[in-house]
Structure formats: C-alpha cells, structure tokens
Amino acid sequence: MTEAFVVKDHYGELYKKHHPPMLGDEVWWLEKIGKDGAFHKKLAYEEVNTVQDFLKMLVVDPPKLRNILGPGMSEKMWDVTIKHAKTCVMGNKYYIFQGTNYRIFLNPICQLVKAEINGTTYPIQTLSSINRVLVLILNLMSTQSIMQ
C-alpha cells in the first residue's frame, strides 16, 4: 500500500485549440469545429482542409462557406469560429498576378493588398473608383484561379 498520489496526464492536450491558429493548421483546430465531427467532415468534403482554406473561402465566397457548415452551426457558433480564424497570423507572403500593365498583390487568404498600375503602386484605399473597380475585377479573376 502507498499513500494517495495524483496522476497527471495530458489527455486531451493534443486536441486543444491554438490561439492564434496558424494558416497551415488543420481546420478542426478552429473553435466549434471538432476533429472528425460533422463540421470537419463537411469542410473536408468540400476540400477546406486548413485554416488558410477556410479563410480563403471566407474572403472569396462567404455564403458558400456558411452553406457548407449548414444550419447545424448556429450564428453564435459561426461568429466564434470566424473570430478565432481571423486571429490567424497572415505572415508577409503575397500572391502576385500580373498582366501587361498591372500587378495585383493578394495576401495568403486572397484579400487585395495593393495594386501596381502602369508602374505606380496604389494601396487599395488610395485607388480611384474606376481603378478600384478594375482591380476588384482582376482580384475576382485571380482568386478564382487560386481557389481551383
């Protein structure tokens, strides 16, 4: 016989959610998405496997992402998941798409960062309305090619 003692284990530690999540983390690391749970399976079926995939779809086609998760994910759960996903560190890598007289820069989740038109760099906030429409159209075309 021994005296009573405490056994410390790490049960469940493997599945704790990251704060903040990383782009390369599997999507189930996000709050309200359980490993091998219904939401995880639905997302995997639509090839949304990482936090980056999740955030890309959130930027490019939020209604589609919401539809994938379906009515089983309440608005409150949706808000918690989105809030957690948005804490992800983006890093400093860009996708660059270029044509004959333009280049557009997208962050890793397909958000437009800046554009170069005829050799002049424009942060998205400083573009004129005509140029903004042109860049947004180019952005839409380029994000569709990234998502495929």
Secondary structure as GFF3:
##gff-version 3
##sequence-region A 1 148
A	DSSP	three_ten_helix	13	15	.	.	.	ID=ss1
A	DSSP	three_ten_helix	27	29	.	.	.	ID=ss2
A	DSSP	alpha_helix	38	45	.	.	.	ID=ss3
A	DSSP	alpha_helix	51	60	.	.	.	ID=ss4
A	DSSP	alpha_helix	62	69	.	.	.	ID=ss5
A	DSSP	alpha_helix	75	85	.	.	.	ID=ss6
A	DSSP	beta_strand	95	98	.	.	.	ID=ss7
A	DSSP	beta_strand	102	106	.	.	.	ID=ss8
A	DSSP	beta_strand	112	117	.	.	.	ID=ss9
A	DSSP	beta_strand	120	123	.	.	.	ID=ss10
A	DSSP	three_ten_helix	124	126	.	.	.	ID=ss11
A	DSSP	alpha_helix	129	147	.	.	.	ID=ss12
###
